[in-house]
Amino acid sequence: MPGLESKGAPALEGDYSNWTIYDSFGDSDSVNSAGGAQEGVVNKGETKIIILDLSNRILKVYDIAKKTLSAALVENELWAEGAVWTVDGRTVLGTYWVDVNVSTWVIYIFKNGAIIKSFPASDIGVNNVRAIHFSPSGKYLVVSGYVTATAQMKWVVLVGS
């Protein structure tokens, strides 16, 4: 049919080999607890990040372009008991994957099964990592970590290039 030629599907994942700090901010509503207490869920359009602290059942929304964080919303304003969030350290097709060595606090980024970048958590200003998640395309990496000097949780948003 004229005018309906395929232009090809858009890429689901980007081609990244390096991530640098895009923004970071302290979070007094998050607590320093292990076991997946924080989640940083990036929406499909990669315009917003849902910041969750599951220990306190508090949610905030971070606007990536504006670098702004909403006020905290508490559980009873957000979701019913038993809600399940599905988040992990992989991109949508699994090209990129991230892991953290909890003995050394070194972050490892894999692409197609090979380590392409590693760095200590201290390079992004945290002493330990509590959560780390990729955006669907791999462009953004969202890290929650504890900062000993301030005794506070911190979020770091990294951007790929």
Secondary structure, DSSP 8 states (H G I E B T S, - for coil): -TT--------SS---S-EEEEEEEEETTS---TTT-EEEEE-TTSSEEEEEETTTTEEEEEETTTTEE---EEGGGT--TT------SB-TTSSEEEEEETTTTEEEEEETTEEEEEEEGGGGT-SEEEEEEE-TTSSEEEEEEEETTTTEEEEEEEEE-
